[in-house]
Amino acid sequence: MLTYVLYMQNINVEVFKELLNIPHKTKGAKPSFTSIDLISCFWLISEGKTSRANLSVALGLGEGTVRTIISILSNLGYIQADNSGCTLSLNGISKKKELSLIINKVVCLKKQNPLTFNLPSCAIVLSNCKGLVGNGVVQRDRAIKYGADGATTLIVEDGKLMFPEEFEDSQYSKELNEFTIEIKELKDGDTVILSYSNELHLAQRGCWAAALSLLNLNF
């Protein structure tokens, strides 16, 4: 099913593998960041020029660790960095376009919602991935492994967010509608992964982990 979905969208899955398999582990001390942090940092930079200090806050990592990540992405030709901040290179822009064929958007949600236990939450919208969705347990477990408190996988039908199975949507229609309004521009066939935590950077990290597990990518 995954191969079919990627083929139908003409997606180069190697772009994901490239970012997820960047060698960041060194001998000696345990690395202070993960492959998820690399791809999350790349995505944050792709949304507009940003400083190391802002990236440090968004990722929940020390500035020294962020400098290491920036150095890795810069050496690979994905970004450009100077004293004024970080931006994508031409190669990075090309990579982002390929990633955007399947990762539609990443949204840090501002409103509290009972479905995410009123905790800081993040949403990743994946295009045309409905056929990959099961009951969401694998995505929830992967999000938790990477620091989130939990995650919920939803699908879009008739312009509305819905649970893929097991739940009665009408019980949560108000909450689902609030997410639909806040995330915006959802299309039928989209999949939305919501991840939540007491700390927003952990919700974001867990959301990326859950989304990439849906795509059956190893990291």
KEVEXGU-99070 format. One record per residue: x, y, z of N, C-alpha, C, O, CB in turn; residue in three letters. Coordinates in steps of 0.05 Angstrom, whole numbers, padded with zeros to 5 digits, always signed. Glycine has a CB too. Layout:
# residues N
XYZXYZXYZXYZXYZALA
...
END
This chain:
# residues 219
+00016-00024+00000+00000+00000+00000+00017+00025+00000+00012+00044-00015-00019+00000+00024MET
+00038+00026+00017+00056+00049+00018+00068+00055-00009+00069+00077-00019+00077+00046+00040LEU
+00079+00033-00022+00092+00036-00048+00073+00048-00068+00080+00065-00084+00103+00010-00057THR
+00048+00038-00067+00028+00048-00086+00022+00077-00081+00020+00093-00101+00002+00031-00083TYR
+00018+00085-00056+00012+00113-00051+00034+00131-00060+00029+00152-00073+00007+00117-00020VAL
+00059+00124-00053+00082+00140-00061+00085+00141-00091+00091+00162-00103+00107+00130-00049LEU
+00080+00119-00105+00082+00118-00134+00061+00136-00147+00067+00151-00165+00079+00089-00144TYR
+00036+00135-00137+00015+00150-00148+00019+00180-00145+00010+00196-00161-00012+00143-00135MET
+00034+00188-00124+00039+00217-00120+00067+00225-00131+00074+00248-00129+00038+00223-00090GLN
+00081+00206-00143+00108+00211-00154+00126+00223-00132+00141+00242-00137+00106+00230-00178ASN
+00125+00211-00109+00141+00221-00086+00168+00205-00085+00168+00181-00087+00126+00217-00060ILE
+00189+00220-00081+00215+00208-00078+00220+00203-00048+00229+00221-00034+00238+00226-00090ASN
+00215+00179-00039+00217+00173-00011+00246+00175-00001+00252+00176+00023+00206+00145-00005VAL
+00265+00176-00020+00293+00178-00013+00298+00205+00001+00317+00207+00017+00311+00175-00037GLU
+00282+00225-00004+00286+00251+00009+00283+00247+00039+00298+00258+00055+00266+00272-00001VAL
+00262+00232+00048+00258+00227+00076+00281+00211+00087+00292+00218+00108+00232+00212+00080PHE
+00289+00190+00073+00311+00173+00083+00337+00188+00086+00352+00184+00104+00315+00149+00064LYS
+00341+00207+00067+00366+00223+00067+00367+00239+00093+00388+00240+00107+00367+00242+00043GLU
+00345+00252+00100+00345+00268+00124+00345+00252+00150+00357+00259+00170+00320+00286+00124LEU
+00331+00229+00149+00329+00212+00173+00354+00196+00179+00359+00189+00202+00305+00194+00171LEU
+00370+00191+00158+00393+00174+00161+00419+00190+00160+00441+00178+00157+00394+00153+00140ASN
+00417+00216+00164+00442+00232+00165+00458+00223+00189+00448+00222+00212+00435+00262+00168ILE
+00483+00216+00185+00500+00206+00207+00506+00228+00227+00521+00247+00222+00527+00195+00196PRO
+00493+00226+00251+00497+00246+00272+00508+00233+00297+00514+00247+00317+00472+00260+00278HIS
+00511+00207+00297+00522+00194+00321+00552+00193+00319+00564+00186+00299+00510+00165+00324LYS
+00565+00199+00341+00594+00199+00343+00603+00180+00365+00587+00173+00383+00605+00227+00347THR
+00628+00173+00365+00638+00156+00386+00639+00171+00412+00642+00196+00412+00667+00146+00378LYS
+00635+00157+00433+00636+00170+00459+00609+00176+00470+00592+00159+00473+00653+00195+00458GLY
+00605+00202+00476+00580+00210+00489+00556+00205+00471+00557+00207+00447+00581+00240+00496ALA
+00533+00200+00484+00508+00196+00470+00500+00222+00456+00501+00243+00469+00486+00185+00489LYS
+00492+00221+00431+00484+00246+00417+00461+00259+00431+00443+00246+00442+00477+00241+00388PRO
+00461+00286+00431+00440+00301+00446+00416+00308+00428+00399+00324+00437+00452+00326+00457SER
+00415+00297+00404+00392+00301+00387+00388+00276+00370+00405+00258+00369+00396+00326+00369PHE
+00365+00275+00357+00357+00251+00342+00353+00259+00312+00354+00283+00305+00332+00238+00353THR
+00349+00239+00296+00343+00244+00268+00317+00259+00265+00313+00275+00245+00341+00217+00252SER
+00298+00256+00283+00273+00271+00283+00279+00301+00286+00267+00318+00273+00254+00261+00305ILE
+00298+00308+00304+00306+00336+00308+00318+00348+00282+00313+00371+00277+00325+00339+00331ASP
+00332+00332+00267+00344+00341+00242+00322+00349+00222+00323+00371+00210+00362+00320+00230LEU
+00303+00332+00219+00282+00337+00199+00264+00360+00209+00254+00376+00193+00266+00312+00193ILE
+00259+00361+00235+00242+00382+00246+00256+00409+00243+00243+00429+00236+00237+00377+00276SER
+00282+00410+00248+00298+00434+00244+00297+00443+00215+00293+00467+00209+00327+00431+00253CYS
+00301+00425+00197+00299+00431+00168+00272+00443+00161+00271+00463+00147+00304+00405+00151PHE
+00251+00431+00172+00224+00442+00165+00220+00470+00177+00208+00487+00164+00202+00422+00176TRP
+00229+00474+00202+00226+00500+00214+00240+00522+00198+00230+00544+00194+00237+00500+00243LEU
+00264+00515+00188+00279+00535+00172+00265+00539+00146+00265+00562+00135+00308+00524+00167ILE
+00252+00519+00135+00238+00522+00109+00214+00541+00111+00205+00551+00091+00228+00494+00100SER
+00204+00546+00135+00181+00563+00138+00189+00593+00139+00171+00610+00141+00166+00556+00163GLU
+00214+00599+00138+00224+00627+00138+00249+00630+00153+00256+00614+00171+00202+00645+00149GLY
+00264+00651+00146+00290+00655+00159+00286+00657+00189+00269+00670+00199+00303+00681+00148LYS
+00304+00643+00203+00301+00641+00232+00329+00640+00245+00348+00631+00233+00284+00617+00241THR
+00330+00648+00270+00356+00649+00284+00361+00623+00299+00343+00607+00303+00356+00672+00304SER
+00386+00619+00307+00393+00596+00323+00379+00596+00349+00370+00575+00359+00424+00595+00327ARG
+00376+00620+00361+00362+00622+00386+00333+00613+00384+00322+00599+00401+00363+00651+00397ALA
+00319+00621+00363+00291+00613+00359+00289+00583+00354+00271+00570+00363+00279+00628+00335ASN
+00308+00572+00339+00308+00543+00334+00313+00528+00360+00301+00507+00364+00330+00536+00313LEU
+00330+00539+00377+00335+00526+00402+00310+00524+00419+00305+00503+00431+00357+00542+00418SER
+00294+00545+00420+00269+00545+00435+00249+00526+00422+00237+00510+00436+00257+00573+00436VAL
+00246+00527+00396+00226+00511+00382+00232+00481+00384+00214+00465+00387+00225+00519+00353ALA
+00258+00474+00384+00266+00446+00385+00270+00436+00414+00272+00411+00418+00291+00442+00369LEU
+00272+00454+00433+00277+00446+00460+00305+00435+00464+00310+00418+00480+00258+00425+00469GLY
+00324+00446+00448+00352+00438+00449+00370+00461+00456+00363+00484+00450+00360+00425+00422LEU
+00393+00456+00467+00413+00477+00473+00423+00489+00447+00423+00476+00426+00435+00466+00490GLY
+00433+00514+00449+00443+00527+00425+00467+00514+00414+00471+00514+00389+00449+00556+00432GLU
+00483+00501+00431+00506+00486+00420+00498+00463+00403+00509+00458+00382+00524+00477+00443GLY
+00477+00449+00412+00466+00426+00397+00454+00436+00371+00457+00423+00350+00446+00411+00413THR
+00440+00458+00372+00428+00470+00348+00450+00478+00328+00446+00474+00304+00410+00494+00354VAL
+00472+00489+00338+00494+00496+00320+00505+00471+00305+00512+00472+00282+00517+00509+00336ARG
+00505+00448+00320+00514+00423+00307+00495+00414+00285+00504+00407+00264+00517+00401+00329THR
+00469+00416+00291+00449+00408+00271+00451+00427+00247+00450+00417+00224+00420+00410+00283ILE
+00454+00453+00251+00456+00472+00230+00481+00466+00213+00480+00467+00188+00458+00501+00241ILE
+00503+00459+00226+00527+00452+00212+00523+00428+00194+00532+00427+00171+00550+00447+00232SER
+00509+00407+00204+00504+00383+00188+00487+00390+00164+00494+00382+00142+00490+00362+00206ILE
+00465+00405+00168+00447+00412+00146+00461+00430+00126+00456+00428+00102+00422+00425+00156LEU
+00478+00447+00136+00493+00465+00118+00514+00450+00101+00516+00454+00077+00508+00487+00134SER
+00528+00431+00114+00548+00415+00100+00535+00398+00078+00548+00391+00058+00564+00398+00119ASN
+00510+00390+00083+00496+00374+00063+00484+00391+00041+00473+00381+00021+00474+00358+00076LEU
+00487+00417+00044+00477+00435+00023+00447+00441+00024+00435+00450+00005+00483+00424-00004GLY
+00434+00435+00047+00405+00439+00050+00399+00468+00059+00378+00479+00051+00394+00420+00070TYR
+00417+00480+00074+00411+00507+00085+00435+00525+00082+00457+00516+00076+00403+00506+00115ILE
+00430+00551+00086+00451+00571+00087+00448+00585+00114+00426+00591+00122+00449+00591+00063GLN
+00471+00589+00127+00470+00601+00154+00491+00623+00156+00514+00620+00147+00475+00580+00176ALA
+00483+00646+00167+00501+00668+00173+00492+00681+00199+00475+00670+00213+00502+00689+00149ASP
+00505+00703+00206+00499+00716+00231+00470+00726+00234+00460+00729+00256+00517+00740+00236ASN
+00457+00729+00211+00429+00739+00212+00408+00717+00214+00385+00722+00218+00423+00756+00187SER
+00417+00691+00210+00399+00669+00213+00403+00648+00192+00423+00647+00178+00370+00679+00211GLY
+00383+00630+00190+00385+00607+00172+00362+00607+00152+00340+00613+00158+00384+00581+00189CYS
+00369+00600+00127+00349+00598+00106+00355+00573+00090+00377+00562+00092+00348+00623+00088THR
+00336+00564+00074+00341+00541+00056+00359+00550+00033+00357+00572+00023+00315+00530+00046LEU
+00376+00532+00024+00391+00536-00001+00373+00528-00024+00351+00519-00020+00417+00519-00001SER
+00383+00532-00049+00367+00523-00072+00362+00493-00071+00340+00484-00078+00382+00531-00098LEU
+00382+00478-00062+00378+00449-00060+00358+00443-00038+00341+00425-00041+00405+00435-00053ASN
+00359+00458-00016+00340+00454+00005+00312+00461-00004+00293+00447+00004+00347+00471+00029GLY
+00308+00481-00020+00282+00488-00030+00271+00465-00047+00247+00459-00045+00283+00514-00047ILE
+00288+00453-00063+00280+00430-00079+00271+00407-00062+00252+00393-00067+00303+00422-00098SER
+00287+00402-00040+00280+00380-00021+00253+00386-00008+00236+00368-00005+00302+00377+00000LYS
+00249+00411+00000+00223+00418+00013+00200+00413-00006+00179+00404+00003+00224+00447+00022LYS
+00203+00420-00031+00181+00415-00050+00174+00386-00052+00150+00378-00054+00189+00426-00078LYS
+00194+00369-00051+00189+00340-00052+00176+00330-00026+00157+00315-00027+00215+00324-00057GLU
+00185+00340-00004+00173+00332+00022+00144+00342+00023+00127+00328+00035+00189+00344+00045LEU
+00139+00365+00012+00112+00377+00014+00091+00362-00003+00067+00367+00000+00113+00406+00005SER
+00100+00344-00020+00081+00328-00035+00066+00310-00017+00044+00301-00023+00096+00312-00056LEU
+00078+00304+00006+00064+00286+00025+00060+00298+00053+00039+00294+00066+00080+00260+00028ILE
+00079+00315+00062+00075+00329+00087+00064+00357+00079+00078+00375+00071+00102+00332+00103ILE
+00038+00359+00082+00024+00384+00073+00031+00408+00091+00038+00429+00080-00006+00379+00073ASN
+00029+00404+00117+00035+00426+00135+00040+00415+00163+00032+00393+00170+00012+00446+00135LYS
+00054+00432+00179+00058+00427+00207+00048+00451+00222+00056+00474+00217+00089+00422+00213VAL
+00030+00446+00241+00017+00468+00255+00019+00465+00285+00012+00444+00296-00013+00470+00247VAL
+00030+00485+00299+00029+00485+00328+00003+00498+00336-00002+00522+00330+00054+00501+00340CYS
-00014+00483+00349-00041+00492+00355-00042+00509+00380-00029+00503+00400-00060+00468+00359LEU
-00057+00530+00379-00057+00550+00400-00080+00546+00420-00078+00554+00443-00059+00578+00389LYS
-00102+00535+00410-00126+00532+00427-00125+00506+00443-00117+00485+00432-00151+00534+00411LYS
-00134+00507+00468-00136+00482+00483-00160+00466+00473-00180+00477+00465-00140+00489+00514GLN
-00157+00439+00474-00178+00422+00464-00179+00397+00482-00158+00385+00487-00173+00415+00434ASN
-00202+00388+00490-00204+00364+00507-00193+00339+00493-00184+00321+00507-00233+00359+00514PRO
-00193+00338+00467-00182+00314+00453-00152+00311+00457-00141+00289+00455-00189+00316+00423LEU
-00139+00333+00463-00111+00332+00469-00106+00339+00499-00085+00349+00506-00094+00351+00451THR
-00126+00334+00515-00125+00338+00544-00117+00367+00551-00105+00372+00572-00105+00318+00556PHE
-00125+00385+00534-00119+00414+00538-00089+00420+00541-00081+00439+00553-00134+00424+00563ASN
-00073+00402+00530-00044+00405+00531-00034+00419+00505-00047+00418+00485-00030+00378+00535LEU
-00010+00431+00506+00002+00441+00481+00003+00419+00460+00010+00396+00466+00031+00452+00486PRO
-00004+00425+00436-00007+00404+00415+00003+00414+00388+00006+00438+00383-00035+00395+00413SER
+00010+00394+00372+00020+00399+00345+00005+00381+00326-00001+00358+00333+00051+00395+00344CYS
+00001+00390+00301-00012+00374+00281+00005+00373+00256+00016+00393+00248-00040+00385+00274ALA
+00007+00349+00244+00019+00346+00218-00002+00335+00199-00015+00315+00205+00044+00327+00219ILE
-00005+00348+00176-00024+00340+00156-00010+00326+00133+00008+00337+00121-00040+00365+00145VAL
-00018+00301+00128-00006+00285+00106-00026+00283+00084-00049+00276+00089+00003+00257+00117LEU
-00017+00288+00060-00035+00287+00037-00040+00258+00027-00021+00243+00023-00024+00304+00014SER
-00065+00252+00022-00073+00227+00009-00061+00202+00022-00052+00184+00008-00065+00228-00020ASN
-00061+00201+00048-00050+00178+00063-00071+00163+00078-00064+00146+00095-00028+00188+00082CYS
-00096+00168+00072-00118+00155+00086-00115+00124+00084-00122+00110+00104-00144+00163+00075LYS
-00106+00114+00062-00104+00085+00058-00083+00072+00075-00082+00048+00078-00098+00079+00030GLY
-00065+00088+00088-00044+00078+00105-00053+00076+00135-00039+00065+00151-00019+00094+00103LEU
-00076+00088+00141-00084+00091+00169-00097+00065+00179-00116+00055+00166-00103+00115+00172VAL
-00088+00056+00202-00101+00034+00216-00117+00046+00240-00134+00063+00236-00081+00013+00226GLY
-00111+00036+00263-00125+00047+00287-00109+00068+00302-00118+00078+00322-00132+00024+00306ASN
-00085+00074+00291-00070+00096+00303-00052+00088+00327-00038+00105+00338-00087+00117+00311GLY
-00053+00063+00335-00038+00054+00358-00008+00056+00354+00007+00065+00371-00046+00026+00366VAL
+00001+00048+00330+00030+00049+00324+00040+00078+00325+00061+00083+00335+00035+00036+00296VAL
+00024+00096+00314+00032+00124+00314+00032+00136+00342+00050+00151+00349+00013+00141+00296GLN
+00012+00128+00358+00012+00137+00386+00036+00128+00401+00049+00143+00415-00014+00127+00400ARG
+00043+00102+00398+00066+00091+00412+00092+00104+00403+00110+00109+00420+00067+00061+00408ASP
+00095+00110+00377+00119+00122+00368+00121+00151+00378+00143+00160+00385+00120+00122+00337ARG
+00099+00165+00380+00099+00192+00390+00108+00192+00420+00124+00209+00428+00071+00205+00388ALA
+00098+00173+00435+00105+00171+00463+00135+00165+00466+00148+00176+00484+00088+00150+00477ILE
+00145+00147+00449+00173+00140+00450+00191+00164+00447+00213+00166+00458+00179+00119+00429LYS
+00182+00184+00431+00198+00207+00425+00190+00231+00443+00197+00254+00437+00195+00215+00396TYR
+00176+00226+00465+00172+00247+00485+00145+00258+00489+00140+00273+00508+00190+00268+00479GLY
+00126+00253+00470+00099+00263+00473+00084+00248+00494+00091+00225+00501+00084+00262+00446ALA
+00062+00259+00503+00044+00245+00522+00026+00226+00507+00016+00207+00518+00028+00265+00539ASP
+00020+00232+00482+00003+00216+00466-00001+00227+00438+00009+00249+00432-00024+00212+00480GLY
-00016+00213+00422-00022+00223+00395-00048+00210+00385-00055+00188+00392+00001+00216+00375ALA
-00062+00225+00368-00087+00216+00356-00085+00218+00326-00077+00239+00316-00111+00231+00367THR
-00093+00198+00312-00093+00198+00283-00122+00202+00273-00140+00187+00280-00081+00172+00271THR
-00125+00222+00255-00152+00228+00244-00151+00229+00214-00129+00232+00202-00162+00255+00255LEU
-00174+00225+00201-00176+00227+00172-00196+00249+00165-00212+00258+00181-00184+00200+00160ILE
-00194+00258+00139-00213+00278+00130-00232+00266+00109-00223+00255+00089-00197+00302+00118VAL
-00257+00269+00115-00278+00260+00097-00300+00282+00096-00308+00293+00116-00291+00233+00105GLU
-00308+00288+00072-00329+00309+00068-00321+00335+00082-00337+00350+00092-00356+00300+00079ASP
-00295+00341+00081-00285+00365+00092-00283+00366+00123-00278+00387+00134-00301+00388+00083GLY
-00288+00344+00136-00289+00343+00165-00269+00323+00176-00263+00302+00163-00317+00335+00175LYS
-00258+00329+00199-00240+00310+00213-00257+00288+00225-00278+00293+00237-00223+00325+00234LEU
-00247+00263+00223-00261+00240+00234-00241+00220+00245-00218+00220+00236-00279+00227+00212MET
-00250+00204+00264-00234+00182+00273-00235+00160+00252-00256+00156+00240-00244+00172+00301PHE
-00213+00146+00248-00213+00125+00227-00230+00101+00234-00241+00088+00217-00185+00116+00223PRO
-00233+00095+00260-00249+00072+00268-00253+00073+00299-00241+00089+00313-00236+00046+00260GLU
-00270+00056+00308-00274+00050+00337-00290+00072+00352-00306+00065+00370-00248+00047+00350GLU
-00286+00097+00346-00299+00118+00361-00325+00128+00348-00328+00126+00323-00280+00142+00366PHE
-00342+00138+00363-00366+00151+00353-00360+00181+00350-00358+00196+00369-00391+00147+00372GLU
-00358+00190+00325-00349+00217+00319-00368+00238+00331-00359+00259+00340-00348+00222+00289ASP
-00394+00232+00332-00413+00251+00342-00408+00260+00371-00416+00281+00379-00442+00241+00339SER
-00396+00242+00386-00389+00248+00414-00369+00271+00416-00367+00285+00436-00379+00224+00428GLN
-00353+00274+00395-00331+00293+00395-00333+00313+00372-00314+00325+00364-00304+00279+00394TYR
-00358+00317+00362-00361+00334+00338-00352+00362+00343-00340+00375+00325-00391+00334+00330SER
-00357+00373+00367-00349+00401+00373-00318+00403+00373-00307+00421+00361-00360+00410+00400LYS
-00305+00384+00386-00276+00385+00388-00263+00381+00361-00244+00395+00354-00266+00363+00407GLU
-00274+00362+00345-00263+00357+00318-00267+00382+00300-00250+00388+00284-00276+00333+00306LEU
-00290+00395+00303-00295+00418+00286-00276+00441+00294-00267+00456+00276-00324+00428+00290ASN
-00269+00444+00320-00251+00464+00328-00223+00459+00316-00210+00478+00307-00248+00465+00359GLU
-00215+00434+00315-00189+00428+00302-00190+00434+00272-00171+00445+00261-00181+00399+00307PHE
-00213+00427+00259-00216+00432+00230-00213+00462+00224-00200+00469+00205-00243+00422+00220THR
-00225+00478+00241-00223+00507+00237-00195+00517+00241-00185+00534+00226-00243+00522+00256ILE
-00182+00508+00262-00155+00518+00268-00134+00509+00249-00116+00524+00241-00147+00510+00297GLU
-00135+00484+00240-00115+00474+00222-00118+00485+00194-00098+00492+00181-00116+00443+00220ILE
-00143+00488+00185-00150+00502+00159-00142+00486+00134-00123+00470+00134-00136+00529+00158LYS
-00157+00490+00114-00152+00481+00086-00147+00451+00085-00128+00442+00072-00128+00496+00075GLU
-00163+00435+00100-00160+00406+00098-00176+00396+00074-00196+00407+00066-00171+00393+00124LEU
-00165+00375+00062-00178+00363+00038-00185+00334+00044-00172+00320+00059-00159+00365+00014LYS
-00206+00325+00030-00213+00297+00033-00189+00279+00025-00176+00284+00005-00238+00290+00015ASP
-00185+00259+00041-00162+00241+00036-00138+00248+00053-00119+00232+00055-00154+00242+00008GLY
-00138+00272+00065-00116+00280+00083-00117+00263+00109-00138+00254+00117-00117+00310+00090ASP
-00094+00260+00121-00092+00248+00147-00079+00268+00166-00060+00282+00158-00074+00221+00147THR
-00090+00271+00189-00080+00290+00209-00071+00275+00234-00086+00260+00246-00101+00312+00216VAL
-00046+00280+00242-00036+00268+00267-00033+00290+00287-00019+00310+00282-00009+00253+00262ILE
-00047+00287+00309-00045+00306+00332-00028+00294+00354-00033+00271+00362-00074+00314+00342LEU
-00009+00309+00363+00008+00299+00385+00008+00320+00407+00006+00344+00401+00037+00293+00376SER
+00009+00312+00432+00007+00331+00453+00026+00324+00476+00034+00301+00480-00022+00332+00464TYR
+00033+00345+00491+00052+00342+00514+00051+00367+00531+00040+00387+00522+00081+00336+00504SER
+00061+00365+00555+00063+00389+00571+00082+00410+00559+00080+00433+00565+00073+00381+00599ASN
+00100+00401+00542+00119+00419+00529+00115+00417+00499+00114+00395+00488+00148+00412+00537GLU
+00112+00440+00486+00106+00441+00458+00127+00427+00441+00120+00414+00421+00102+00470+00448LEU
+00152+00430+00447+00173+00418+00431+00172+00388+00432+00179+00374+00412+00201+00427+00440HIS
+00162+00376+00454+00159+00347+00455+00134+00338+00439+00135+00317+00427+00156+00338+00485LEU
+00114+00355+00439+00090+00349+00423+00098+00349+00393+00089+00332+00378+00068+00369+00428ALA
+00115+00368+00386+00124+00370+00358+00141+00347+00350+00138+00335+00329+00139+00396+00353GLN
+00160+00339+00368+00178+00317+00362+00161+00291+00360+00166+00275+00341+00199+00314+00384ARG
+00143+00287+00378+00126+00263+00377+00109+00262+00352+00104+00241+00341+00108+00262+00401GLY
+00099+00286+00343+00082+00287+00319+00098+00279+00294+00088+00264+00278+00071+00315+00316CYS
+00123+00288+00292+00140+00280+00270+00145+00250+00271+00143+00236+00250+00166+00295+00270TRP
+00151+00239+00294+00156+00211+00297+00131+00194+00288+00134+00174+00275+00164+00204+00326ALA
+00108+00203+00297+00083+00189+00290+00078+00190+00260+00070+00170+00248+00059+00201+00305ALA
+00081+00214+00248+00076+00217+00220+00095+00200+00203+00086+00188+00184+00079+00246+00212ALA
+00120+00200+00210+00139+00184+00195+00135+00154+00198+00141+00138+00180+00168+00192+00202LEU
+00125+00146+00222+00119+00118+00226+00096+00109+00208+00094+00087+00199+00113+00111+00255SER
+00077+00128+00203+00054+00122+00186+00065+00116+00157+00053+00100+00143+00034+00146+00185LEU
+00086+00129+00150+00098+00125+00123+00117+00101+00123+00131+00095+00103+00113+00150+00115LEU
+00119+00087+00146+00135+00062+00148+00165+00068+00143+00179+00052+00132+00125+00042+00128ASN
+00173+00091+00152+00202+00099+00150+00216+00091+00175+00206+00096+00197+00205+00129+00144LEU
+00240+00079+00173+00255+00071+00196+00273+00093+00205+00287+00106+00189+00272+00045+00189ASN
+00274+00098+00231+00292+00118+00243+00297+00111+00272+00311+00126+00285+00280+00146+00240PHE
END
